[in-house]
Amino acid sequence: MSTVNVAAVRPGIAVGAGLATLGLLVFIDIEFFRLAGAFSAAALLTSVIGRWRQTAAIAATSVVVAMLSGLWHGYTFTTEWWLRVGVCAGIAVLAVASSVVRDQREERLRRMTVIAETAQRAVLRATPTAVGSVGVASRYVSASAEARVGGDLYEVAATPFGVRVIVGDVRGKGLPAVQTASAVLGAFRTTAFLEPDLAKLAQVIDVIVDQEPDEEEFVTAIVAEFGDDTVKLVNCGHHAPLMVSEARTERLESDDVTVPLGLGSDPVVSDHAWPQGARLLFFTDGLVEHRDARGEFFDLEAHAGVLTGPSLDDALERLVGRLLAHGRRALCDDLALVLTENRAGA
């Protein structure tokens, strides 16, 4: 998402604010004391919220009005008149120059943001609504308003061994994290179709991450394999997924959680019941580590009820809405969500 200012959405707002400020300054100049040299303060205000063309228009208007002020004060072409008009013109030029520089900086940021978004979209492909007997929905929410780029990752694959899912979180931010996420997903997309053992699949990815240039890079991840009524999990230092069914809501914890990928993971597969109609939510740190103004974490279990309903997409939308409303604060970390549903026999 590119950064935009108010004028980019409604250009009239910047011009209107500038003219209103200029009008106020003219009123003060007429009724109280001479203020012509400060008329270009209207251009300074416009430069904050407007583009350079809008700023230039207000700047030129300010200088013209400053020149005309000599008529109602009766000191046109005097030394004082030249001084006040000169000060106004100087400030106007600075306002336009400042606006030009800011516009150029925003354009560079916009281009970098587009590149970052394109890179991440190439990494995180859209998930299908269903893979075999498993319904799927996914969401990626960026903590940054300037650029949707980070190291959270997910993928779903229909393999000869069953439907497999990986959800992970790369240590770090920016394009290096995206590069590591791309390496993890590339390894998963290849090995998931060749390796029948889920633990060995995670070990292969661990080796790939260990070969990344950044020696301190690691990835917390959870890998799942779905059967008709069971789900196998390999947890590499990640948050346990939350299962919601008619009978209960529970975290699928495991006693065999290993270290994150890239740190020499020695994963163990754990088996869990996967009832028909049950939903399983995989998530990254951005969900459960989001704090409100009082410093309290988002209580996922307390909001688990929103994960039920007719649509997986709607369930995730409601969950994200609850999260964003938690304390009315922006997210402090990126967020990846994958919600699956057992549709075997449906």
Phi, psi and chi 1 to 4 in degrees:
 res  aa     phi    psi   chi1   chi2   chi3   chi4
   1 MET       -  123.2  180.0 -175.2  -59.7      -
   2 SER   -78.3  155.7   58.9      -      -      -
   3 THR   -82.3  131.0  -58.8      -      -      -
   4 VAL  -128.9  150.6  -64.2      -      -      -
   5 ASN  -104.1  179.5   57.2   29.6      -      -
   6 VAL   -61.7  -39.2  176.1      -      -      -
   7 ALA   -65.9  -28.2      -      -      -      -
   8 ALA   -68.2  -26.8      -      -      -      -
   9 VAL   -88.3  -48.3 -179.7      -      -      -
  10 ARG  -133.9   93.3  -65.8 -179.6  179.3  176.2
  11 PRO   -57.3  -29.3  -24.0   33.4      -      -
  12 GLY   -64.8  -23.6      -      -      -      -
  13 ILE   -64.0  -45.3  -67.1  178.6      -      -
  14 ALA   -64.6  -46.0      -      -      -      -
  15 VAL   -65.4  -42.3  174.9      -      -      -
  16 GLY   -61.8  -41.8      -      -      -      -
  17 ALA   -64.5  -40.1      -      -      -      -
  18 GLY   -64.8  -44.5      -      -      -      -
  19 LEU   -66.6  -37.9  -68.7  176.2      -      -
  20 ALA   -64.1  -41.5      -      -      -      -
  21 THR   -65.1  -42.6  -57.3      -      -      -
  22 LEU   -62.3  -42.3 -179.8   58.5      -      -
  23 GLY   -60.4  -41.5      -      -      -      -
  24 LEU   -63.3  -42.1  175.5   62.4      -      -
  25 LEU   -66.1  -37.8  -66.2  174.3      -      -
  26 VAL   -65.4  -40.7  170.0      -      -      -
  27 PHE   -60.4  -45.9  172.8   77.1      -      -
  28 ILE   -62.5  -39.3  -64.4  174.3      -      -
  29 ASP   -63.6  -38.5  179.4   83.1      -      -
  30 ILE   -77.6  -42.7  -65.5  174.8      -      -
  31 GLU   -88.4  -27.4  -63.8  -66.2  -28.3      -
  32 PHE  -122.2  -66.7  -60.0  101.5      -      -
  33 PHE  -152.5  159.9   51.2   86.1      -      -
  34 ARG   -66.8  128.5  -64.8  178.6 -176.7  179.0
  35 LEU  -138.4   19.7 -156.9   62.2      -      -
  36 ALA   -59.7  -33.9      -      -      -      -
  37 GLY   -64.9  -20.6      -      -      -      -
  38 ALA  -100.9    5.8      -      -      -      -
  39 PHE   -58.4  -33.2  -76.4  178.4      -      -
  40 SER   -72.7    0.1   52.8      -      -      -
  41 ALA   -60.3  -27.0      -      -      -      -
  42 ALA   -62.8  -37.6      -      -      -      -
  43 ALA   -68.8  -35.5      -      -      -      -
  44 LEU   -62.0  -42.6  -71.5  175.4      -      -
  45 LEU   -63.6  -42.7  174.0   62.9      -      -
  46 THR   -63.6  -34.6  -53.4      -      -      -
  47 SER   -65.7  -21.8   70.7      -      -      -
  48 VAL   -76.3  -38.4  174.4      -      -      -
  49 ILE  -114.3   -4.8   61.2  175.4      -      -
  50 GLY  -119.7  169.7      -      -      -      -
  51 ARG   -78.0  170.2  -58.9  -62.4 -171.1 -169.9
  52 TRP   -67.5  -31.3   74.2  -93.6      -      -
  53 ARG   -66.4  -40.7  -70.8 -176.1  176.9   85.2
  54 GLN   -66.2  -40.1  -62.3  156.5   -1.7      -
  55 THR   -63.0  -42.3  -58.0      -      -      -
  56 ALA   -63.1  -38.5      -      -      -      -
  57 ALA   -64.1  -44.7      -      -      -      -
  58 ILE   -68.1  -36.9  -62.8  -61.6      -      -
  59 ALA   -62.8  -46.0      -      -      -      -
  60 ALA   -64.1  -40.6      -      -      -      -
  61 THR   -62.8  -39.6  -57.0      -      -      -
  62 SER   -62.4  -42.9  -59.7      -      -      -
  63 VAL   -66.5  -41.9  173.3      -      -      -
  64 VAL   -62.2  -44.0  170.8      -      -      -
  65 VAL   -65.4  -37.0  174.4      -      -      -
  66 ALA   -62.0  -38.3      -      -      -      -
  67 MET   -67.1  -40.4  -63.9  172.0   65.7      -
  68 LEU   -70.5  -21.2  -65.7  175.9      -      -
  69 SER   -61.1  -23.7   68.0      -      -      -
  70 GLY   -64.8  -24.0      -      -      -      -
  71 LEU   -71.4  -45.7  -63.2  177.6      -      -
  72 TRP   -81.2  -12.5   59.5   71.0      -      -
  73 HIS  -101.8  -11.7  -74.0  -59.2      -      -
  74 GLY    69.8   37.6      -      -      -      -
  75 TYR  -133.6   30.5   68.9  110.4      -      -
  76 THR   -60.4  137.9  -54.9      -      -      -
  77 PHE    65.6   15.8  -61.8  115.2      -      -
  78 THR   -87.5  172.1   63.3      -      -      -
  79 THR   -60.1  -41.9  -58.8      -      -      -
  80 GLU   -62.7  -39.9  179.7 -175.9   -2.1      -
  81 TRP   -62.6  -47.7 -179.0   85.0      -      -
  82 TRP   -61.3  -38.6  -77.6  111.0      -      -
  83 LEU   -65.7  -46.4  179.3   61.5      -      -
  84 ARG   -66.7  -42.2  -67.2 -175.9 -178.4  -83.8
  85 VAL   -65.1  -38.2  171.1      -      -      -
  86 GLY   -64.4  -43.5      -      -      -      -
  87 VAL   -62.5  -43.0  169.8      -      -      -
  88 CYS   -61.4  -44.7 -177.7      -      -      -
  89 ALA   -64.5  -39.8      -      -      -      -
  90 GLY   -63.0  -45.1      -      -      -      -
  91 ILE   -65.3  -36.9  -63.2  175.5      -      -
  92 ALA   -62.6  -42.7      -      -      -      -
  93 VAL   -62.6  -42.9  170.0      -      -      -
  94 LEU   -61.7  -39.2  -70.1  176.3      -      -
  95 ALA   -63.6  -43.3      -      -      -      -
  96 VAL   -66.5  -43.3  174.3      -      -      -
  97 ALA   -61.3  -42.2      -      -      -      -
  98 SER   -62.5  -40.3  174.1      -      -      -
  99 SER   -67.1  -38.7 -174.9      -      -      -
 100 VAL   -62.1  -46.2  168.9      -      -      -
 101 VAL   -62.6  -43.3  171.2      -      -      -
 102 ARG   -64.6  -41.4 -176.6 -178.6   55.2   75.8
 103 ASP   -61.8  -40.7  -77.4   -3.0      -      -
 104 GLN   -65.3  -39.8  -68.4  175.1  -16.9      -
 105 ARG   -65.2  -41.9 -174.6 -178.8  -61.6  112.8
 106 GLU   -65.4  -35.8  -74.2 -171.0   -2.6      -
 107 GLU   -67.3  -40.3  178.6   62.0   20.4      -
 108 ARG   -63.6  -41.6  -72.6 -165.7  -63.5  -91.6
 109 LEU   -63.4  -40.4  176.0   59.7      -      -
 110 ARG   -61.9  -43.4 -172.5 -168.3   65.3   80.8
 111 ARG   -65.6  -42.1  -69.2  177.2 -179.2  176.2
 112 MET   -63.3  -38.0  -68.3  177.1   62.4      -
 113 THR   -64.9  -41.8  -59.9      -      -      -
 114 VAL   -62.2  -41.7  170.1      -      -      -
 115 ILE   -63.3  -43.8  -67.4  172.5      -      -
 116 ALA   -64.0  -43.8      -      -      -      -
 117 GLU   -62.6  -41.9  -74.4 -173.6   12.1      -
 118 THR   -63.0  -41.6  -57.4      -      -      -
 119 ALA   -62.6  -43.7      -      -      -      -
 120 GLN   -71.9  -35.4 -168.2  157.6   41.5      -
 121 ARG   -66.4  -30.9  -73.0  172.6 -179.0  171.4
 122 ALA   -68.3  -29.5      -      -      -      -
 123 VAL   -80.1  -50.0  172.6      -      -      -
 124 LEU   -95.1   94.6  -65.5 -179.2      -      -
 125 ARG   -76.5  156.1  -59.0 -177.4  -61.5 -160.5
 126 ALA   -64.7  137.6      -      -      -      -
 127 THR   -90.1  146.0   56.5      -      -      -
 128 PRO   -71.3  163.5   25.9  -33.4      -      -
 129 THR   -75.1  -19.6   56.9      -      -      -
 130 ALA  -156.0  142.2      -      -      -      -
 131 VAL  -128.2  107.1 -178.5      -      -      -
 132 GLY    63.0 -127.2      -      -      -      -
 133 SER   -94.0   12.1   62.0      -      -      -
 134 VAL  -110.5  117.3 -179.8      -      -      -
 135 GLY   -76.5  144.9      -      -      -      -
 136 VAL  -138.4  139.9 -178.4      -      -      -
 137 ALA  -143.6  147.0      -      -      -      -
 138 SER  -141.2  155.4   61.5      -      -      -
 139 ARG  -144.0  144.8  -72.4  -69.6 -176.5  -81.8
 140 TYR  -127.0  123.6 -173.1   93.3      -      -
 141 VAL  -121.5  122.5 -178.1      -      -      -
 142 SER   -86.6  142.8  174.4      -      -      -
 143 ALA   -79.7  -13.1      -      -      -      -
 144 SER  -105.2  132.9  171.5      -      -      -
 145 ALA   -78.1  -19.0      -      -      -      -
 146 GLU   -87.7  -33.4  -73.3   76.8   21.7      -
 147 ALA  -153.7  128.5      -      -      -      -
 148 ARG   -89.7   77.6  -61.6 -175.3  179.2 -172.2
 149 VAL  -142.0  133.0   59.6      -      -      -
 150 GLY  -172.5 -169.3      -      -      -      -
 151 GLY  -108.7   10.2      -      -      -      -
 152 ASP   -73.2  143.1  -70.2   12.3      -      -
 153 LEU  -144.9  156.8   58.6   95.5      -      -
 154 TYR  -160.3  155.9   55.8   82.3      -      -
 155 GLU  -161.2  148.6 -178.9   62.7  -69.1      -
 156 VAL  -127.8  134.4 -178.6      -      -      -
 157 ALA  -140.9  135.8      -      -      -      -
 158 ALA   -92.4  101.8      -      -      -      -
 159 THR  -105.4  168.8   75.2      -      -      -
 160 PRO   -62.1  -14.5  -22.4   33.2      -      -
 161 PHE  -103.0    3.5  -42.3  107.4      -      -
 162 GLY   122.3  174.4      -      -      -      -
 163 VAL   -73.5  126.2  176.8      -      -      -
 164 ARG  -118.7  144.2  -72.6  177.1  166.6  178.7
 165 VAL  -133.1  140.3  173.6      -      -      -
 166 ILE  -127.6  135.7 -176.2  171.2      -      -
 167 VAL  -132.8  130.0  175.1      -      -      -
 168 GLY  -150.2  172.7      -      -      -      -
 169 ASP  -141.6  115.0 -171.4   -4.8      -      -
 170 VAL   -80.2  136.7  179.9      -      -      -
 171 ARG   -65.8  129.7  174.2 -172.9  176.4  -85.2
 172 GLY   105.8  178.6      -      -      -      -
 173 LYS  -135.6  175.9  -61.9  -70.0 -177.9 -176.8
 174 GLY    75.6 -166.5      -      -      -      -
 175 LEU   -63.0  -35.1  -68.7  178.6      -      -
 176 PRO   -59.4  -38.2  -26.7   36.1      -      -
 177 ALA   -66.8  -38.5      -      -      -      -
 178 VAL   -63.6  -38.1  175.0      -      -      -
 179 GLN   -62.1  -44.3  179.1  179.2  -10.3      -
 180 THR   -65.8  -42.0  -59.0      -      -      -
 181 ALA   -60.2  -38.7      -      -      -      -
 182 SER   -63.9  -39.4  177.3      -      -      -
 183 ALA   -65.4  -41.0      -      -      -      -
 184 VAL   -63.5  -47.6  170.6      -      -      -
 185 LEU   -67.4  -36.8  -68.2  175.9      -      -
 186 GLY   -61.7  -43.0      -      -      -      -
 187 ALA   -65.2  -41.3      -      -      -      -
 188 PHE   -64.8  -45.7  174.6   80.2      -      -
 189 ARG   -63.2  -26.9  -71.6  163.1 -178.4  164.1
 190 THR   -88.3  -52.3  -59.1      -      -      -
 191 THR   -72.5  -29.4  -47.6      -      -      -
 192 ALA   -60.3  -24.4      -      -      -      -
 193 PHE   -92.4   -8.2  -70.1   86.7      -      -
 194 LEU  -115.2  -29.6  -57.0  174.7      -      -
 195 GLU  -101.1  114.5  178.2   53.7   63.9      -
 196 PRO   -73.1  -24.8   24.3  -33.2      -      -
 197 ASP   -89.5  120.8 -170.3  -54.5      -      -
 198 LEU   -64.9  -36.7 -158.3   63.0      -      -
 199 ALA   -66.1  -41.1      -      -      -      -
 200 LYS   -68.3  -32.6  -68.7 -177.4  178.9  179.2
 201 LEU   -58.5  -46.9  165.8   60.6      -      -
 202 ALA   -63.9  -35.4      -      -      -      -
 203 GLN   -65.9  -37.9  -72.8  178.0  -32.7      -
 204 VAL   -61.5  -44.2  170.9      -      -      -
 205 ILE   -65.0  -37.2  -58.3  174.9      -      -
 206 ASP   -57.8  -42.7  174.4   79.0      -      -
 207 VAL   -64.4  -40.9  173.0      -      -      -
 208 ILE   -61.7  -45.9  -63.4  -62.8      -      -
 209 VAL   -64.6  -37.3  176.3      -      -      -
 210 ASP   -63.6  -22.7 -172.8   51.6      -      -
 211 GLN   -89.2   -0.3  -65.8  174.8  -10.7      -
 212 GLU   -65.4  150.4  -73.6  -64.6  -63.2      -
 213 PRO   -58.0  -37.2  -24.5   33.4      -      -
 214 ASP   -79.4  110.7 -172.0  -12.6      -      -
 215 GLU   -67.9  -20.3  -63.8 -179.1   -4.5      -
 216 GLU   -92.6    3.1  -63.0 -178.0   -5.1      -
 217 GLU   -76.1  137.6 -159.7   80.3  -81.0      -
 218 PHE  -150.3  166.6   62.6   82.7      -      -
 219 VAL  -134.8  120.4 -177.6      -      -      -
 220 THR   -80.6  135.8   66.3      -      -      -
 221 ALA  -155.2  157.7      -      -      -      -
 222 ILE  -133.4  132.5 -170.1  160.6      -      -
 223 VAL  -116.0  133.3 -174.3      -      -      -
 224 ALA  -126.1  150.5      -      -      -      -
 225 GLU  -133.8  122.5  179.7 -177.9  -65.3      -
 226 PHE   -99.0  132.6  -66.8   94.6      -      -
 227 GLY  -108.9 -170.9      -      -      -      -
 228 ASP   -66.4  -38.2  -72.6  -19.1      -      -
 229 ASP  -135.0    9.9   55.9    4.0      -      -
 230 THR  -137.1  158.3   60.6      -      -      -
 231 VAL  -134.1  130.3   56.9      -      -      -
 232 LYS   -97.1  137.9  -63.5  179.6  179.4  179.8
 233 LEU  -127.5  142.2  -61.3  176.8      -      -
 234 VAL  -123.5  115.8  166.4      -      -      -
 235 ASN  -107.7  115.7 -165.6  -30.2      -      -
 236 CYS  -110.0   74.8  -57.9      -      -      -
 237 GLY    69.7   23.6      -      -      -      -
 238 HIS  -109.9  167.4 -159.3   73.2      -      -
 239 HIS   -68.2  137.4  -66.0  -75.7      -      -
 240 ALA   -68.0  140.4      -      -      -      -
 241 PRO   -69.4  159.9   26.3  -34.1      -      -
 242 LEU  -107.9  123.5  179.1   72.0      -      -
 243 MET  -101.7  132.6 -173.2  172.5   70.4      -
 244 VAL  -121.5  122.2  179.2      -      -      -
 245 SER  -137.6  178.0   64.9      -      -      -
 246 GLU   -64.0  -30.9  -66.7 -179.3   -3.3      -
 247 ALA   -82.1  -38.8      -      -      -      -
 248 ARG  -164.6  170.3   61.9 -172.4 -176.0  -83.9
 249 THR  -124.2  126.5  -62.9      -      -      -
 250 GLU  -153.3  152.3   64.1  174.0  -28.1      -
 251 ARG   -83.0  134.9  -67.3  -77.7 -171.0   99.8
 252 LEU   -86.9   72.7  -61.8 -170.9      -      -
 253 GLU   -72.8  156.7  -57.2  -77.7   -1.0      -
 254 SER  -136.3  143.6  172.5      -      -      -
 255 ASP   -79.9   -6.1  -65.5  -28.8      -      -
 256 ASP  -113.8   41.0  -60.6  -49.6      -      -
 257 VAL   -71.1  127.2  177.1      -      -      -
 258 THR  -103.3  178.1 -174.9      -      -      -
 259 VAL   -71.3  161.7  -63.0      -      -      -
 260 PRO   -60.2  160.5  -25.2   35.0      -      -
 261 LEU   -63.8  137.5  -60.0  172.1      -      -
 262 GLY    99.4   -7.8      -      -      -      -
 263 LEU  -116.1   19.6  -60.2  179.8      -      -
 264 GLY    84.6   48.4      -      -      -      -
 265 SER   -62.9  139.8  -66.1      -      -      -
 266 ASP  -126.0   73.1 -174.9   18.6      -      -
 267 PRO   -72.5  153.6   26.7  -33.5      -      -
 268 VAL  -126.6  136.7  176.7      -      -      -
 269 VAL   -82.5  132.7  178.7      -      -      -
 270 SER  -115.1  141.6   61.1      -      -      -
 271 ASP  -105.7  139.5  -67.8  -84.3      -      -
 272 HIS  -138.7  150.6  -55.1  -91.1      -      -
 273 ALA   -67.4  145.0      -      -      -      -
 274 TRP  -137.1   78.3  172.5 -126.0      -      -
 275 PRO   -64.1  153.9  -16.4   29.7      -      -
 276 GLN   -61.8  132.8 -177.9  177.3  -24.8      -
 277 GLY    87.0  -10.0      -      -      -      -
 278 ALA   -70.5  151.1      -      -      -      -
 279 ARG  -118.2  141.9  -68.4 -178.4  175.0 -178.6
 280 LEU  -125.9  121.7 -168.6   57.7      -      -
 281 LEU  -102.9  120.7  176.3   69.9      -      -
 282 PHE  -101.6  140.8  -59.7   88.5      -      -
 283 PHE  -153.2  165.1   54.3   90.2      -      -
 284 THR  -111.0 -178.6   54.5      -      -      -
 285 ASP   -54.2  -33.6  -71.4  -10.9      -      -
 286 GLY   -57.7  -20.0      -      -      -      -
 287 LEU   -81.3  -53.9 -178.3   62.7      -      -
 288 VAL   -93.2   -8.4  -67.5      -      -      -
 289 GLU  -106.3   11.3  -64.4 -174.5   -0.4      -
 290 HIS   -79.7  126.8  178.1   50.1      -      -
 291 ARG  -106.1  154.0  -61.3  172.7 -176.4  -96.0
 292 ASP   -93.5 -172.0   62.9   10.3      -      -
 293 ALA   -63.0  -23.0      -      -      -      -
 294 ARG   -91.6    0.6  -63.4  172.8  -64.1  177.3
 295 GLY    86.0   11.0      -      -      -      -
 296 GLU   -88.9  137.0  -64.1 -178.4   -2.0      -
 297 PHE   -72.9  155.5  -69.6  110.0      -      -
 298 PHE   -67.3  126.2 -180.0   75.0      -      -
 299 ASP   -90.2   98.2 -171.2  -12.9      -      -
 300 LEU   -63.8  -44.7  174.8   58.3      -      -
 301 GLU   -60.5  -35.3  -80.0   76.3    2.8      -
 302 ALA   -67.5  -23.9      -      -      -      -
 303 HIS  -108.3   11.4  -62.5  -81.0      -      -
 304 ALA   -62.6  -22.4      -      -      -      -
 305 GLY   -61.0  -26.0      -      -      -      -
 306 VAL   -71.4  -13.1  -58.3      -      -      -
 307 LEU   -79.1  -10.4  -63.7  175.5      -      -
 308 THR   -89.5  164.2   60.9      -      -      -
 309 GLY   132.0  176.9      -      -      -      -
 310 PRO   -73.5  -25.6   26.4  -34.3      -      -
 311 SER  -125.3  132.8  167.7      -      -      -
 312 LEU   -66.5  -40.1  -64.3  177.7      -      -
 313 ASP   -62.4  -44.3  -74.9  -42.2      -      -
 314 ASP   -64.0  -37.4  -71.9  -16.0      -      -
 315 ALA   -61.5  -43.6      -      -      -      -
 316 LEU   -67.7  -38.0  -74.0 -174.3      -      -
 317 GLU   -60.6  -43.0  -73.7  -65.7  -25.0      -
 318 ARG   -66.4  -39.4  -70.3 -163.5  -62.9  -92.8
 319 LEU   -64.7  -45.2 -179.0   62.1      -      -
 320 VAL   -62.7  -38.8  171.1      -      -      -
 321 GLY   -61.2  -42.9      -      -      -      -
 322 ARG   -62.7  -40.3  -66.6  -79.2 -173.9   92.3
 323 LEU   -64.8  -46.3  179.1   67.6      -      -
 324 LEU   -66.6  -28.2  -63.6  178.1      -      -
 325 ALA   -81.4   -9.2      -      -      -      -
 326 HIS   -69.8  101.2  179.5   64.4      -      -
 327 GLY    76.6    0.0      -      -      -      -
 328 ARG    55.8   36.2  -53.2  -65.9  179.9 -178.6
 329 ARG  -116.1  153.6  -64.7  178.4   59.1 -175.3
 330 ALA   -70.5  154.5      -      -      -      -
 331 LEU   -64.8  143.4  -63.8  179.7      -      -
 332 CYS   -96.4   -7.0   58.7      -      -      -
 333 ASP  -149.6  151.8 -164.2    3.6      -      -
 334 ASP   -63.8  161.8  -67.0  -16.1      -      -
 335 LEU  -139.2  128.8  168.1   64.2      -      -
 336 ALA  -120.1  132.8      -      -      -      -
 337 LEU  -129.3  136.8  -60.8  170.9      -      -
 338 VAL  -133.2  121.1  174.5      -      -      -
 339 LEU  -113.2  124.0 -177.7   61.0      -      -
 340 THR  -116.9  157.1   57.9      -      -      -
 341 GLU  -139.4  136.9 -179.1  179.7   45.3      -
 342 ASN   -82.0  109.5 -173.3   -4.0      -      -
 343 ARG  -111.0   18.3  -63.5  176.6  179.9  174.3
 344 ALA   -61.9  129.6      -      -      -      -
 345 GLY    82.0   -1.8      -      -      -      -
 346 ALA   -73.7      -      -      -      -      -
